[in-house]
């Protein structure tokens, strides 16, 4: 024995991930307080040693492409570690996939969002097929026959992996194939061709997709060029007669992060597909799915920030340095409080968006207008903040955070993902500009929400006035797009925190993010901020 191990924090395990004051308050506020008990059960499971092991194994033992069987017959399957399937099983059975669409209770989408936020913290990769299955349901409703056939299985709480005839399964998963190598986000540049077969009443697709994640899903919404223009189609992996639809997986992407989840390049060759919506209306049809996956990008990034923050505070609470507890050091307290403010702002915005979705799909036109603008605003800002938050949290642990065993390197590799998927920053900013131009009612709803705290904080009031001036200025809009959308996000977050967060949190946010009393890194909150109260609330 050369030394004794001491001054190391205990493992962060055996705790309730849902024990999060900002999250539980938002759950109640947005109409899903009835789900609190189930959320805490899921939180305890998410914080268990068993789930942490599943998360590690699902990423350590990455999915393998099985293009053919031993005899050379095409398989085009992907083999996942059993821990991936365990994570998926919990997610589906807890209603995090499509189940909310079949739940008549007000707040069902809010409850689902909170569950997604909690269950994604130990492992985010499997959230991709969960999110796409959730998002496909409203888009599929453009075809009543397909809705009747598939929606009951897409909203099921039964995880039933493996490629079989959809009608013979207890539940289905859905994916999406939009981008192609020559176009990326410019989906109108797609070259995949769709030809109608009068004999079968189906279309036949020929072409390729460049980034199709979770290729073991049962059905996919894809875009292809039909005679009437770019159109949306549903592509099954297995046809009703039990034969395999042509879905040739060329390779799996070797990605920066999200390693537990397979992302593929499939080719279509006379592939059977059903039209969803009208010919030439592909973007309009699939945009509802895109909007829902963008919502999940916001929730996922808020979840990733929260996971990193908890790690940082846990470490600082149990570590001593330079003569005293690390969490007692003013510089560290400033960093942790700053991260906590950022995390809570992301959480309240994500849950507010989930509430808007829930109420919009129940007929609230004001919430429908609000979500049209607020979701791309939130997607732009919250997803961009995640890499900075995770990087700073990792630094709080020093070398201990830089090793794989801590879990933070995986969080760090995953952090840029949500800002890229479903449209990167410029795509979101330009989408906001389009919404401002085409949907004046959306701007009215957004400003009403931002102004709901009028008179409560002078810095917020000033920021709202400045935002109105920026929006009134029509010059160089594309050049200023990011600056406008960033300000919209900060004003919206400030309004939510002033109304719903403790004074210490709201004051710190308004002083730094809106009042300008802030540096260019985390840990530069102004003197006088109640860092102790902020950290205690966060932990």
Legacy VTK file of the C-alpha trace (Angstrom):
# vtk DataFile Version 3.0
C-alpha trace
ASCII
DATASET POLYDATA
POINTS 539 float
0.000 0.000 0.000
1.601 3.238 -1.148
-1.231 5.561 -0.190
-4.778 5.904 1.077
-7.598 6.977 -1.244
-9.396 9.964 0.229
-10.921 13.299 -0.841
-12.709 11.623 -3.732
-16.495 12.009 -4.147
-18.677 8.918 -3.805
-20.349 7.566 -6.949
-23.356 9.594 -8.000
-25.863 6.765 -7.985
-29.008 5.665 -6.192
-30.736 9.038 -6.435
-33.933 10.437 -7.963
-33.102 12.217 -11.229
-36.566 13.812 -11.141
-35.819 15.501 -7.791
-35.398 18.753 -9.694
-37.253 21.792 -8.390
-37.443 23.579 -11.736
-38.747 20.467 -13.508
-41.367 19.468 -10.950
-42.689 23.028 -10.646
-43.019 23.220 -14.433
-44.745 19.834 -14.520
-47.441 21.172 -12.214
-47.652 24.567 -13.877
-48.022 23.165 -17.400
-50.884 20.877 -16.426
-49.353 17.481 -15.675
-49.075 17.457 -11.905
-51.001 14.204 -11.985
-47.864 12.538 -13.420
-45.538 13.461 -10.536
-45.554 10.087 -8.769
-44.733 8.181 -11.951
-42.050 10.717 -12.833
-40.284 10.167 -9.518
-40.425 6.384 -9.984
-38.764 6.864 -13.361
-36.289 9.269 -11.766
-35.199 6.664 -9.240
-34.736 4.173 -12.030
-32.742 6.687 -14.078
-30.446 7.326 -11.122
-29.852 3.670 -10.342
-26.563 1.862 -10.734
-28.251 -0.611 -13.076
-29.358 2.080 -15.529
-25.928 3.698 -15.436
-24.457 0.321 -16.382
-26.924 -0.013 -19.261
-25.922 3.446 -20.484
-22.240 2.575 -20.410
-22.697 -0.766 -22.169
-24.966 0.622 -24.876
-22.199 3.051 -25.830
-19.175 0.861 -25.159
-20.526 -1.967 -27.333
-21.650 -0.071 -30.392
-24.259 -1.273 -32.903
-22.998 -3.546 -35.706
-24.217 -3.582 -39.295
-25.250 -7.007 -40.608
-25.575 -6.415 -44.366
-25.940 -10.092 -45.332
-26.346 -13.480 -43.685
-23.745 -16.240 -43.822
-25.025 -17.339 -47.219
-25.003 -13.901 -48.799
-28.708 -13.103 -48.559
-29.441 -9.447 -47.836
-30.269 -8.748 -44.193
-29.696 -4.997 -43.809
-30.074 -5.284 -40.050
-28.281 -3.691 -37.123
-27.356 -5.621 -33.998
-27.576 -3.702 -30.701
-26.235 -4.616 -27.278
-28.902 -5.947 -24.871
-28.524 -2.817 -22.737
-29.778 -0.708 -25.650
-32.917 -2.814 -25.738
-33.359 -2.455 -21.972
-33.187 1.336 -22.249
-35.636 1.277 -25.148
-38.020 -1.016 -23.311
-38.245 1.336 -20.341
-38.697 4.375 -22.588
-41.551 2.835 -24.589
-43.291 1.262 -21.596
-43.137 4.580 -19.726
-44.955 6.289 -22.598
-42.021 8.344 -23.906
-42.562 7.287 -27.540
-45.976 7.773 -29.135
-48.276 7.041 -26.182
-49.091 10.686 -25.407
-51.109 10.941 -28.629
-53.479 8.272 -27.333
-53.779 9.777 -23.839
-56.849 12.032 -23.520
-55.700 13.670 -20.281
-54.743 17.358 -20.500
-51.010 17.595 -19.919
-50.192 14.210 -21.483
-47.508 15.753 -23.722
-46.086 17.653 -20.757
-45.844 14.449 -18.714
-44.151 12.753 -21.644
-41.686 15.663 -22.021
-40.753 15.496 -18.332
-40.208 11.743 -18.601
-38.052 12.211 -21.689
-36.030 14.866 -19.837
-35.421 12.493 -16.918
-34.754 9.264 -18.805
-32.367 10.887 -21.308
-29.982 12.008 -18.570
-28.233 8.661 -18.077
-28.208 7.866 -21.822
-29.363 10.125 -24.648
-28.670 8.062 -27.765
-31.702 5.820 -27.561
-33.868 8.936 -27.403
-33.544 9.288 -31.184
-35.971 6.495 -32.224
-38.143 7.324 -29.209
-38.393 10.927 -30.394
-39.073 10.029 -34.027
-41.819 7.614 -33.029
-43.428 10.377 -30.982
-43.078 12.863 -33.823
-44.401 10.734 -36.690
-47.954 10.458 -35.343
-49.274 13.959 -36.195
-47.668 13.842 -39.653
-49.202 10.469 -40.437
-52.659 11.866 -39.752
-52.573 13.424 -43.232
-53.470 9.958 -44.533
-56.533 8.562 -42.700
-56.002 5.011 -43.990
-52.379 4.905 -42.817
-53.357 6.520 -39.528
-55.959 3.840 -38.876
-53.484 1.080 -39.674
-50.399 2.336 -37.850
-51.292 4.853 -35.131
-52.514 2.281 -32.566
-49.158 0.490 -32.836
-47.088 3.682 -32.846
-48.826 4.808 -29.642
-48.397 1.426 -27.948
-46.410 1.044 -24.733
-45.016 -2.320 -25.873
-41.430 -2.483 -27.108
-41.325 -5.204 -29.750
-37.945 -5.136 -31.551
-37.096 -7.025 -34.716
-38.230 -6.812 -38.325
-41.624 -8.453 -38.809
-44.924 -7.620 -40.475
-46.143 -4.487 -38.628
-49.676 -5.839 -38.169
-48.253 -8.828 -36.286
-46.325 -6.742 -33.744
-47.395 -5.349 -30.369
-45.818 -1.972 -31.023
-43.934 -0.088 -33.739
-41.067 2.383 -33.951
-40.728 5.037 -36.645
-37.806 6.800 -38.273
-37.267 9.583 -40.781
-35.235 9.950 -43.989
-35.060 13.496 -45.334
-31.507 14.498 -46.221
-29.375 13.367 -49.145
-25.666 13.787 -49.712
-25.992 16.581 -52.280
-28.475 18.681 -50.315
-28.398 18.204 -46.575
-30.936 20.586 -45.059
-31.862 21.777 -48.560
-34.315 18.915 -49.009
-35.781 20.411 -52.190
-32.514 19.378 -53.837
-33.397 15.709 -53.213
-33.088 13.375 -56.190
-34.794 10.236 -54.843
-37.506 9.461 -57.382
-41.062 8.211 -56.720
-43.156 6.516 -59.422
-46.807 5.604 -58.923
-47.854 2.012 -59.575
-51.499 1.898 -60.651
-51.471 -1.870 -60.305
-50.710 -1.834 -56.566
-51.770 1.680 -55.602
-48.320 2.286 -54.103
-45.266 4.266 -55.140
-41.827 2.871 -55.923
-38.795 4.810 -54.714
-35.322 4.828 -56.230
-32.518 6.791 -54.631
-30.621 7.185 -51.389
-30.642 8.900 -48.004
-27.555 10.315 -46.336
-28.406 10.308 -42.619
-31.165 7.930 -41.547
-30.894 7.088 -37.875
-32.273 4.030 -36.109
-32.568 1.897 -39.268
-34.164 -0.969 -37.325
-37.368 1.047 -36.955
-40.440 -0.500 -38.550
-41.533 2.413 -40.740
-39.954 5.634 -42.030
-41.246 8.944 -43.300
-39.111 9.933 -46.291
-39.097 12.660 -48.928
-38.902 11.872 -52.650
-39.622 13.582 -55.961
-43.001 12.479 -57.333
-44.530 13.728 -60.619
-46.266 16.468 -58.639
-43.102 17.577 -56.845
-41.365 16.796 -53.542
-43.667 14.501 -51.575
-43.784 12.616 -48.292
-43.981 8.819 -48.167
-44.219 6.083 -45.561
-41.698 3.297 -46.171
-42.086 0.015 -44.236
-39.102 -2.257 -43.623
-41.357 -5.332 -43.952
-44.225 -5.464 -46.449
-47.699 -6.766 -45.546
-46.967 -10.089 -47.262
-43.902 -10.637 -45.043
-41.251 -9.895 -47.674
-38.467 -7.408 -47.008
-38.801 -4.016 -48.625
-35.624 -2.894 -50.365
-33.715 -0.858 -47.775
-30.028 -1.472 -48.459
-27.888 -0.104 -45.649
-24.595 0.945 -47.218
-22.832 1.756 -43.962
-23.274 3.068 -40.435
-21.952 6.543 -39.696
-18.810 6.817 -37.564
-20.096 9.721 -35.478
-18.556 12.067 -32.931
-21.113 11.075 -30.310
-24.506 9.409 -30.092
-22.546 6.170 -30.448
-25.210 3.899 -28.990
-27.586 4.849 -31.798
-27.003 3.618 -35.341
-27.202 6.202 -38.125
-27.197 4.793 -41.626
-27.078 5.454 -45.352
-29.874 3.415 -46.976
-30.466 2.996 -50.682
-33.906 2.514 -52.217
-34.329 0.413 -55.349
-37.953 -0.019 -56.423
-38.805 0.358 -52.735
-42.505 0.239 -51.881
-43.932 3.374 -50.269
-47.310 4.912 -49.467
-48.026 8.582 -50.118
-48.690 10.702 -47.009
-50.467 13.954 -47.814
-50.658 15.285 -51.364
-48.044 15.131 -54.085
-45.875 18.206 -54.039
-46.667 18.897 -50.386
-43.869 16.840 -48.862
-42.297 19.591 -46.776
-45.664 20.790 -45.484
-46.569 17.209 -44.535
-43.338 16.212 -42.842
-42.808 19.572 -41.110
-45.137 18.531 -38.295
-42.828 15.616 -37.548
-39.836 17.950 -37.768
-41.456 20.387 -35.338
-41.965 17.638 -32.773
-38.401 16.352 -33.098
-37.171 19.927 -32.713
-39.124 20.097 -29.470
-37.304 16.972 -28.324
-33.975 18.537 -29.296
-34.742 21.348 -26.838
-35.811 18.881 -24.143
-32.773 16.684 -24.814
-30.324 19.568 -24.586
-31.923 20.823 -21.374
-31.647 17.267 -20.046
-27.964 17.051 -20.991
-27.229 20.351 -19.249
-28.987 19.171 -16.122
-27.035 15.892 -16.101
-23.723 17.738 -16.366
-24.705 20.299 -13.721
-25.618 17.631 -11.170
-22.255 15.939 -11.720
-20.426 19.214 -11.145
-22.290 20.129 -7.963
-21.954 16.582 -6.595
-18.204 16.692 -7.138
-17.819 20.124 -5.539
-19.860 19.098 -2.494
-17.527 16.184 -1.746
-14.151 17.586 -2.772
-11.794 19.736 -0.698
-9.107 21.951 -2.175
-6.832 24.733 -0.965
-7.841 24.375 2.641
-11.590 23.917 2.453
-14.604 22.401 0.655
-14.549 23.147 -3.059
-18.183 24.196 -3.050
-17.335 26.886 -0.477
-14.866 28.645 -2.760
-16.354 31.878 -4.157
-14.991 31.309 -7.665
-16.429 27.800 -7.828
-19.733 28.949 -6.383
-19.984 31.544 -9.131
-19.366 28.915 -11.797
-21.876 26.451 -10.356
-24.536 29.106 -9.858
-24.041 30.384 -13.398
-24.418 26.859 -14.781
-27.497 26.333 -12.607
-29.127 29.492 -13.953
-28.457 28.372 -17.530
-29.836 24.919 -16.798
-33.015 26.177 -15.158
-33.642 28.640 -17.990
-33.388 25.763 -20.474
-35.665 23.539 -18.392
-38.468 26.062 -17.958
-38.393 26.912 -21.660
-38.468 23.253 -22.715
-41.433 22.560 -20.463
-43.238 25.711 -21.592
-42.888 24.515 -25.198
-44.228 21.086 -24.242
-47.214 22.770 -22.619
-47.821 24.799 -25.770
-47.781 21.634 -27.875
-50.199 19.909 -25.524
-52.671 22.767 -25.599
-52.248 23.449 -29.331
-53.219 19.901 -30.241
-56.267 20.269 -28.004
-57.455 23.228 -30.062
-55.838 26.296 -28.460
-55.077 28.566 -31.434
-53.059 31.005 -29.355
-50.725 28.226 -28.243
-50.562 26.967 -31.819
-49.366 30.393 -32.935
-46.897 30.615 -30.043
-45.299 27.212 -30.659
-44.804 27.952 -34.370
-42.290 30.626 -33.434
-41.118 29.549 -29.994
-39.976 26.031 -30.943
-37.362 27.132 -33.537
-36.312 29.956 -31.192
-35.800 27.447 -28.388
-34.121 24.937 -30.683
-31.639 27.569 -31.859
-30.632 28.803 -28.421
-30.930 25.952 -25.940
-29.167 23.453 -28.190
-26.294 25.892 -28.733
-25.845 26.369 -25.010
-25.420 22.684 -24.220
-21.791 22.255 -25.414
-20.644 25.264 -23.380
-22.478 24.100 -20.268
-21.186 20.522 -20.467
-17.641 21.702 -21.158
-17.658 23.984 -18.115
-19.207 21.304 -15.907
-16.542 18.844 -17.018
-13.872 21.365 -16.072
-15.331 21.554 -12.549
-14.233 17.929 -12.101
-10.806 18.570 -13.589
-8.989 15.431 -14.664
-11.644 13.292 -12.997
-14.150 14.592 -15.526
-11.889 13.990 -18.502
-11.859 10.212 -18.133
-14.530 7.993 -19.648
-15.540 6.450 -16.329
-17.052 9.755 -15.218
-19.617 9.741 -18.031
-18.901 13.385 -18.831
-16.866 12.695 -21.994
-19.942 10.958 -23.417
-22.102 13.940 -22.456
-19.552 16.229 -24.100
-19.462 14.257 -27.359
-23.255 14.180 -27.445
-23.614 17.889 -26.686
-23.367 19.356 -30.244
-25.827 16.848 -31.690
-29.164 18.534 -31.052
-27.960 21.786 -32.553
-27.206 19.959 -35.820
-30.119 17.538 -36.153
-33.455 18.791 -37.466
-31.843 21.930 -38.839
-28.684 23.635 -37.604
-28.476 27.168 -36.233
-28.837 29.049 -39.499
-31.769 26.879 -40.566
-33.567 27.641 -37.290
-32.828 31.356 -37.512
-34.126 31.558 -41.077
-37.189 29.544 -40.093
-37.898 32.135 -37.416
-37.642 34.903 -40.030
-40.104 33.035 -42.252
-42.538 32.638 -39.375
-42.261 36.332 -38.542
-43.133 37.165 -42.145
-45.864 34.586 -42.761
-47.469 34.317 -39.325
-47.920 37.724 -37.676
-50.192 36.023 -35.147
-47.179 33.984 -33.999
-45.191 37.119 -33.270
-48.166 38.565 -31.389
-48.423 35.400 -29.269
-44.668 35.351 -28.651
-44.536 38.984 -27.541
-47.567 38.470 -25.315
-45.726 35.629 -23.544
-42.521 37.637 -23.278
-44.444 40.623 -21.926
-46.447 38.640 -19.379
-44.013 39.736 -16.646
-44.291 43.422 -17.553
-43.295 45.617 -14.627
-41.721 42.835 -12.563
-38.092 43.517 -13.554
-36.753 46.662 -15.184
-34.014 44.772 -17.058
-36.555 42.418 -18.593
-38.839 45.336 -19.502
-35.947 47.076 -21.236
-34.993 43.888 -23.087
-38.558 43.474 -24.361
-38.566 47.068 -25.639
-35.227 46.541 -27.387
-36.486 43.304 -28.931
-39.523 45.082 -30.356
-37.195 47.664 -31.903
-35.012 44.939 -33.420
-38.031 43.195 -34.899
-39.370 46.458 -36.340
-36.098 47.045 -38.192
-36.427 45.225 -41.517
-32.912 45.954 -42.766
-30.335 43.191 -43.274
-32.571 40.588 -41.661
-30.544 37.547 -42.727
-27.316 39.139 -41.518
-28.954 39.896 -38.166
-30.950 36.657 -37.970
-28.908 34.951 -35.278
-28.729 38.066 -33.126
-32.507 38.530 -33.336
-33.297 34.901 -32.480
-30.791 34.845 -29.627
-32.424 37.902 -28.129
-35.889 36.395 -28.556
-34.776 33.297 -26.657
-33.212 35.257 -23.807
-36.230 37.512 -23.412
-38.568 34.509 -23.366
-36.421 32.706 -20.807
-36.205 35.852 -18.706
-39.972 36.262 -18.714
-40.489 32.652 -17.635
-37.925 32.877 -14.833
-39.191 36.199 -13.491
-42.672 34.716 -13.250
-41.848 31.204 -12.083
-38.354 30.924 -10.558
-37.117 32.033 -7.107
-35.911 35.622 -6.947
-32.244 34.593 -6.729
-32.415 32.691 -10.023
-34.456 35.321 -11.862
-32.239 38.156 -10.612
-29.044 36.386 -11.652
-30.460 35.681 -15.120
-31.744 39.197 -15.711
-28.562 40.841 -14.391
-26.276 38.707 -16.549
-28.159 37.656 -19.692
-30.392 40.707 -20.096
-28.683 43.496 -18.132
-25.235 42.820 -19.546
-23.432 42.499 -16.190
-21.660 39.327 -17.286
-18.412 38.187 -18.842
-17.850 35.869 -21.774
-17.489 32.679 -19.720
-19.481 30.931 -17.024
-18.557 32.021 -13.516
-18.803 35.740 -14.204
-22.077 36.542 -12.449
-22.012 39.966 -10.767
-21.258 40.414 -7.097
-24.318 40.291 -4.888
-25.952 37.333 -6.620
-27.187 34.774 -4.068
-25.090 31.894 -5.356
-25.769 29.759 -2.274
-29.536 29.813 -2.837
-29.148 29.063 -6.534
-26.866 26.072 -5.966
-29.010 24.675 -3.175
-32.106 24.848 -5.390
-30.276 23.182 -8.261
-29.063 20.259 -6.169
LINES 1 540
539 0 1 2 3 4 5 6 7 8 9 10 11 12 13 14 15 16 17 18 19 20 21 22 23 24 25 26 27 28 29 30 31 32 33 34 35 36 37 38 39 40 41 42 43 44 45 46 47 48 49 50 51 52 53 54 55 56 57 58 59 60 61 62 63 64 65 66 67 68 69 70 71 72 73 74 75 76 77 78 79 80 81 82 83 84 85 86 87 88 89 90 91 92 93 94 95 96 97 98 99 100 101 102 103 104 105 106 107 108 109 110 111 112 113 114 115 116 117 118 119 120 121 122 123 124 125 126 127 128 129 130 131 132 133 134 135 136 137 138 139 140 141 142 143 144 145 146 147 148 149 150 151 152 153 154 155 156 157 158 159 160 161 162 163 164 165 166 167 168 169 170 171 172 173 174 175 176 177 178 179 180 181 182 183 184 185 186 187 188 189 190 191 192 193 194 195 196 197 198 199 200 201 202 203 204 205 206 207 208 209 210 211 212 213 214 215 216 217 218 219 220 221 222 223 224 225 226 227 228 229 230 231 232 233 234 235 236 237 238 239 240 241 242 243 244 245 246 247 248 249 250 251 252 253 254 255 256 257 258 259 260 261 262 263 264 265 266 267 268 269 270 271 272 273 274 275 276 277 278 279 280 281 282 283 284 285 286 287 288 289 290 291 292 293 294 295 296 297 298 299 300 301 302 303 304 305 306 307 308 309 310 311 312 313 314 315 316 317 318 319 320 321 322 323 324 325 326 327 328 329 330 331 332 333 334 335 336 337 338 339 340 341 342 343 344 345 346 347 348 349 350 351 352 353 354 355 356 357 358 359 360 361 362 363 364 365 366 367 368 369 370 371 372 373 374 375 376 377 378 379 380 381 382 383 384 385 386 387 388 389 390 391 392 393 394 395 396 397 398 399 400 401 402 403 404 405 406 407 408 409 410 411 412 413 414 415 416 417 418 419 420 421 422 423 424 425 426 427 428 429 430 431 432 433 434 435 436 437 438 439 440 441 442 443 444 445 446 447 448 449 450 451 452 453 454 455 456 457 458 459 460 461 462 463 464 465 466 467 468 469 470 471 472 473 474 475 476 477 478 479 480 481 482 483 484 485 486 487 488 489 490 491 492 493 494 495 496 497 498 499 500 501 502 503 504 505 506 507 508 509 510 511 512 513 514 515 516 517 518 519 520 521 522 523 524 525 526 527 528 529 530 531 532 533 534 535 536 537 538
